[in-house]
Amino acid sequence: MDPLGEFVDSLNLLRNIDESTLVLPGHEWPFDRLTDRVDVLAEHHTLRLDEIEGVVLGGATSVLEVAHAIGWS
């Protein structure tokens, strides 16, 4: 089971949608250029995963330890 991998795979499927398509999200405002948003989301998850991996490799052994060690904005 790989929920994050499945999410990233689903983001990549969205890259096939025409850039002029109006996106109607469940919150905030409509937008176009969906690929730009997909890039932002993919980069965010890559950076976050790298941060979490570093914390685990640094010795964190529980979700609580990881949560305390990573940055929250």
C-alpha positions as CSV (number, residue, x, y, z in Angstrom):
1,M,0.0,0.0,0.0
2,D,1.4,3.4,-1.1
3,P,-1.1,6.2,-0.6
4,L,1.4,8.9,-1.4
5,G,2.6,7.1,-4.5
6,E,-1.0,6.7,-5.6
7,F,-1.6,10.4,-5.0
8,V,1.4,11.4,-7.1
9,D,0.4,9.0,-9.8
10,S,-3.1,10.7,-9.9
11,L,-1.5,14.1,-10.1
12,N,0.5,13.0,-13.1
13,L,-2.7,11.9,-14.8
14,L,-3.9,15.5,-14.5
15,R,-1.0,16.7,-16.7
16,N,-3.0,15.4,-19.7
17,I,-5.8,18.0,-19.2
18,D,-5.6,21.0,-21.5
19,E,-4.1,24.1,-19.9
20,S,-7.1,26.3,-20.9
21,T,-9.5,24.1,-18.9
22,L,-11.1,25.9,-16.0
23,V,-10.6,24.1,-12.7
24,L,-13.3,24.4,-10.2
25,P,-11.8,23.4,-6.8
26,G,-13.8,22.5,-3.7
27,H,-12.5,25.6,-2.0
28,E,-10.9,28.9,-3.0
29,W,-11.2,30.3,-6.5
30,P,-11.4,28.8,-10.0
31,F,-8.2,28.7,-12.0
32,D,-6.6,27.4,-15.2
33,R,-3.1,26.1,-16.0
34,L,-3.7,23.0,-13.9
35,T,-0.1,21.7,-14.7
36,D,1.3,24.7,-12.7
37,R,-0.7,23.6,-9.7
38,V,0.3,19.9,-10.1
39,D,3.9,21.0,-10.2
40,V,3.5,22.9,-6.9
41,L,1.8,20.0,-5.2
42,A,4.3,17.4,-6.5
43,E,7.3,19.6,-5.4
44,H,5.7,20.1,-1.9
45,H,5.2,16.4,-1.4
46,T,8.8,15.6,-2.6
47,L,10.3,18.2,-0.2
48,R,8.1,17.0,2.6
49,L,9.0,13.3,2.0
50,D,12.7,14.2,1.9
51,E,12.4,16.1,5.2
52,I,10.6,13.2,6.9
53,E,13.1,10.7,5.5
54,G,15.9,12.8,6.9
55,V,14.3,12.8,10.4
56,V,13.8,9.0,10.3
57,L,17.4,8.4,9.2
58,G,18.4,10.7,12.0
59,G,16.9,8.4,14.5
60,A,13.2,9.2,14.9
61,T,11.4,6.0,15.7
62,S,7.8,7.1,16.1
63,V,5.3,9.3,14.3
64,L,5.3,11.6,17.3
65,E,9.0,12.0,17.1
66,V,8.8,12.8,13.4
67,A,6.0,15.2,13.9
68,H,8.0,17.1,16.5
69,A,11.1,17.2,14.3
70,I,9.6,18.4,11.0
71,G,8.7,22.0,10.2
72,W,5.1,23.1,10.3
73,S,3.9,26.2,8.6
